[in-house]
Amino acid sequence: MKKMVKRFKYKDLVISLYFRHRWDTKAKDRYTFDGVFREYSLGIWFRKNKMVGEYNFKTPTEWHKHLIGYYQFGINLLFCATWISISKGAKTFKM
């Protein structure tokens, strides 16, 4: 099975590409998978969130001062969904 998540990182810009379908056996145990396919939907969507940036990450009391934008653009079809996530300066962890 091909990898359904692809990440590109250039300096502090991170672009992630996602593709999910209803019969994806690899992601069924994850909590986000249920939210994507809980109901049938069609359309193009945009979402903007805030997340903690890398600057001064070691002091949690200062996190509210260093929030950055996290943008998502996506397309929902009946049986599959694809989206792009873009963030600049976000704190990332290796898993």
URWO-V110746 format. One record per helix or strand. SS is the DSSP state (2 for helix, 1 for strand). FROM is the first residue (numbers start at 1). TO is the last residue. If there is no record, write none. Layout:
ss={SS SS}
from={FROM FROM}
to={TO TO}
//
This chain:
ss={1 1 2 1 2 1 1 1}
from={5 13 31 43 60 67 80 90}
to={10 21 36 53 65 76 88 90}
//
